[in-house]
Amino acid sequence: MISNAITLMIAVPLIGAVLCFAAKSQARIVALVASLVPLLISLQMYTGFDKTSKLMQFVESYNWVPSLGVKYTVGVDGIGMPLVLLSTIVSVLVIIYSWGEHDRANQFFALLLLNEVGVLGVFTSLDFFLFYIFWELVLIPMFFLIGNWGGPRKSYAAIKFFIYTHIASLIMLLAIFGLYFTYRMPDGSRTFDMLTLIQATSDKVLFPPALVNVIFAGLLFGFLVKMPAFPFHTWLPDAHVEAPTAGSVLLAALLLKMGGYGIFRVILPMLPNVDKVFITIIAIIAVLSIVYGAFLALAQKDLKKMVAYSSVSHMGFVTLGAVAFTWLSIQGAMFQQFSHGLITCVLFMSAGTIQHTVGTRIIADLGGLADRMPKFAVLMLAGFMASLGLPGMSGFVAEFTVLAGSYATLPFYTLIVIFFSVAITAAYHLWSMQKVMFGPILPKYLDVHDAHPYEIASMTAFILLIILFGVQPALITDIMGTAAYQVMEPVKTLAQMGVI
Amino acid sequence: MVNLVHYAPLYAEGLLTALAVLILFAGLFMKSKAMMGYVSLVGLALSLFLALTANTGSIFFFDTISVDPLSQFFKATFLVVSLLVVIASLTRYKESAGGDEFYALLLLATVGMMVVSSSIDLITLFVGFELASLSTYALAAFDKSRRNLEAAMKYFIFGSASSALMLFGFSLLYGMTGTTRISEIAATLTADFGPASLIALIFVIAGFAFKMALVPFHMWAPDTYEGAPSLVSALLAAGSKKMGFAAAFRVLFVAMVALRVEWYLAFAILAAVTMTLGNIVAIWQNNVRRIFAYSSVAQAGYIAIAFVVVGAAGTLPNSAYVAQTGIAGGLLLILGHALMKTGAFIATAVVAYMVLREGKTDPDDISSYAGLSKRAPITAFCLLIFMFALAGIPPTAGYIGKFVLFGSAINAGLVWLAVLAIINSAISLYYYLRIIMYMYLRPATGPKIAEPKGYMAALVLTTIGVIWIGVNPQPFIDYAMQAAAVLLPH
C-alpha cells in the first residue's frame, strides 16, 4: 500500500496541470498519464478499503496553521471513497473523450486536471479550512472551461456560474465560522476539524436551537445550490448549455456531486439537532426538483438543455433519499450520486457528439441519425435507457432503492414522485431519443459520419461500468451501506425523532 | 559624541534618508540615471533587512519614536511596496530626465511612512505624515502630463485639507490634555471634556479617513489613482494609504481609547458605507485604474472593520483576544492588499507601456486588456492571481486577510457586518471577473509583446508573495498577532 495515497492522488494531477500548461504539443498525453495515476491509486485504495469499518481510512494529518486550529487532514470513509473513485474514472474518460481537442489544447487539458485536483480535494478533506479552499478551487477551471471553449453566450454563463456558486460558498463559509467560533476543544483551542465540529452540534448547551438552525441553514444553502436543487438551479442550464462537452460532463458528473457529498458529510449528521421543519423543507425541495426538473426537461427544445434539467431531476433523488433518513434510502441516495455521475457523462457526451458532428442540438431539427451513426446510436440509447431507469443498469438500482427506502418514512412525498416523475422521465428520454436517432434519416444528414473512435471508446467504457454496477451494485453499495449505518448510528430514525 | 549603536533599531530609516540626499546630490553630476535605481533597490532591500532584524521594544528621541512589532509590521509592508515599485521603475525611469529625483522622492516618502508607523507622539506623527505626503504630491505629477497634473492637484488640495483637519484635531487634543504623547493623552482623556473631545475625534477621524480613502472622504482617490503615473498609483494605494491606518490605529486605539463607543459607531457606519459604495461604483467603471481605485476604497472599508471589531470587543468577556484578532486581521489585509494592489497597478503600467506604443491615447480603458493573456502572458497571469486574491479566493493573501478579519467580526458578534462584507466580496467578484474575462476570454487586439524585464520581476515577486502568504499563513498570522498586541493594554 502506498503511504500518503490521498496526497499523492491530489498532487499528481496538480503537477500534471502545470506540465500540461507548459507542454507545447502532446498535452493530452501528459494529461492522460497524470489522470491515470490517480485512477490507479484510487483503485488500489478501493481494494485496500476496509468495507466493514466506520472509521476514516488512509488518514493523513499535519499541522498547517496551528494558531487558527487549521490542519491538513485528509481521509476517506464510505461516503468519500465511491466519489473519489468516480472522480478518477470520469477524469480519465473525459480526457479520452476530448482527445480531438486542438484549440489551445495545453490549457484545456491543464484545466481538466486542475478540476480533478479540486474535486478530489473536496471529497477527501476533513478540515473545513482545507475543504473550503478546494471547494473554491473547483470554480476556477470551470470558469475558464466555460468562458474559453463555450458557446455563444459563454462570458455571461461563466460569470453567472462563478458568482452564483461563489455566493453560496460564502454563505457556507459564514456558517462554518459559526461552528468554529462556538466550539472549543477540551484544551480550549479552536479547530476546523469537520467531524469534531459536526458532532459538537449535538451539544444543546453550546449550540442552542436558534444558533444551530441558522448554521444549518447556511450550510444547507451552500450545498443545495451546488447540487443544484429547485429553486437554486437557475445557474445550471446556462452553465451547461454554454460549456464545452468536457466541461458539462465534469460539471454534471463531479461538481454537482460536491453538493450531495456535503449533504451526507455535514447535513445528515446535523439533521437530528435542528428544527424538524427542515426535514419538511428539504423533502419539498427534493420532490420539486425531481418533478419540476422532469417537466422542464420535457419542455426543452435543445437536447443538451434537456439533459441538464434531467440532472436537476435525478439529483433530487439524492436529496430525497438523504432526508428520508432510512438506512435503505441513504444508501440508495449515495448510490444515486455514483450512478448519476456515470450516466450523465454518456448523456452529455451524446449531446456533445451530435453538436459537433451534425452542427445542431435542437431536437426538432434532428432525425434518423442512427442510420449514419450506428455505433454511436447504440451507446446513446444505452445511456438514455440507463437514465430513465431500465433494470439491469445502475440508475434503476439507485432510484428504486431511494424510492423503496423513502416510502417507509415519507410515503406522501414518495408517491408524488412516483406518480408525477416516472412517466415523464420515460417520456422525455424516449421521445427525444426517437426523434433524434430513429425514423427516416433527413436528407441533409446523409453525409454525417459516426462518432470518433476515442469518443466511442470513452462512452463504451461508461456504458460497461453502468451495466457492471447495475448488475453488481454491491461492489459499491457495500461500502455505502456501512457509511449509511454510520450516519444513522449516533442518532435516531425520523420516527424516533418524532417527525412522522 | 553620539552613541550610534544605541540607534541601531533606526538604521533602516537613517540609511534611506542618507541615500535620498546622496541620490539628489549625485544626480547633479552623473549622467546615467539607471545607477540611481539600482542604488535605491539595494538601499531598500538593506533597509528591509535592517527593519526586520532590529530589536523591538525600544523608544527613542524623548518618547516620540517606538520600535515595536507594530511599527515593524508596517515598515516591512511599506518597504516591500517601495522595493517592488523601484524594481518596476528600473525600466520606466531609466532614461528619463529627473530619474534621480523620482528615486529620492520615493525614498523620502518611504521614510515618512515609516516614521508615521513608529510615532508615539502626535507631532512626530504629523511630521512623518507631511514628509510622506509632500513627497507623493510631487511624485503624482512626475510625468508632467495633463492628467498627471490634474491628479496631483486634486491629491494635493484634498491632502492639505485633510492635514489641516487632522492638525486641528491634534491641537484640540493638546489643548485638553496638555501633552502630545499618545500614552499620556490616553491617561488624561478619561476626564470629561464635554463636546471638545467629540469634536477632536471628528476632526481626527476625518483627517485620517482622507488618507485611508473611506467614503465620503474618498473623492480624490479615483481621480488621483487614474491620473498619476501607474507606479506612483501603486505607491499611493498600497503604501501611503496604509500609513493612514498605521496612524489611526495608534491614535484611536491607544490615545482615544476613552472615546471607544464614539469611534466604534463612526467606523461601523464608515466601514459599511465604504465597502458597499466602493464595490457598487467599481462595477460601472470602464477604466481599469478607476476600477482598482474603487476596489481600493472597498478594501479600505474591509480593513476598517478592524476598528469596529476592536470597538465592539470592549464589552465582551474575551475582549482582548477578540480585539487582537480583529487588528491582526486588519494588518493581514493591509499587508495582502499592499501586495495585491502594487501588483495590479504595475500590471496596468505594463499595459500602458504596450498600448501607448501603438499610439492609442487611453491605455487604461478596459478594452486595452482584451486578449492580454496572449499578448503579455506573464502580466495577464499575475494580474489574474491579483484579481482572484482581491476577490478573496483561496489560497491567497487576500483570502487569509479576509478570513481572519471577517472571522473576528463574527467572533465579536458583528454578524451583520460580516454578512455585509461577504455580500460585498461577492459583488466585487463581478468586476474582477470582468477584467479576467477581457484578459482571457476576449480575442487579442494586437501582436504579442516583449514584456519589460523590470516590470516582470516585480510582478512575479509580488505573485509569489501573494500566494506564499495564502499557502503558509502561520508566520504572518503570528507576526500580525504580535503587532496587534502592541495596541492593547497589557
Interface residues (C-beta under 8 A of the other chain):
Chain A: W64 V65 P66 S67 L68 Y132 I133 E136 L137 L139 I140 F143 F144 G147 N148 K154 S155 A158 I159 F162 I163 H166 I167 L170 I171 L173 L174 F177 G178 Y180 F181
Chain B: F388 I393 P394 P395 V404 F406 G407 I410 N411 A418 V419 I422 I423 S425 A426 L429 Y430 L433 R434 M437 Y440 L441 P473 Q474 I477 D478 M481
